[in-house]
Amino acid sequence: MSRIYKDNYYKLLVEYVVDAVKDEVDAIHDRDGFREMIANALHGVVENEIIYTAHCREIVEEFDYDVFQDHDTFGRAESIEQAAYACLWDLCYSDADDFLFDVMEAVGDETGEMVYFPG
């Protein structure tokens, strides 16, 4: 897998999540609420990324994702779409704190306000 492809895809997913949440972040007052909002936004973003089977195959191939593995969260994929979903989810949540920080930072850059939740 190309590291550039992975990094660019990660940045693209962060950008899409930021677009989905930037107008709602003021309604969130704690870290758990933010985490939930981000997870819901990421779900929608990833769902949009796996609409086409050919794109799912590209994702699985580029990330060298084992479609037969038993995923910790989702179990074993029953389709190429489910495998691509788990692959993209793992891309973002392989280090959840880094992903959340990247989204918080990007939301802050986009809105001009610092997003911070103590704890």
C-alpha angles and dihedrals in degrees: 000000000000112000089211091056091050094047093047093048091049091051090048092052091048089051092050092048091049090052089052097050109027095096094046101046093093089065092060117086105175142040095251092053090049092049091051093048091050093047091051091048092048090051090056093045093049091045088057091049094055100051095107122057092215091056090048090053090050091052093048092047096044092049093041087230117182103231091194097057122113103242116218093228106025104028121222116343115244094194141023088254092057091048091051090048092053091045094054092042089054091048089062101032101041081101106016095184092055091048092049091047091049090051092046091050093047092048088051091050091048097047099032090235128105113246111210134156116186118227 
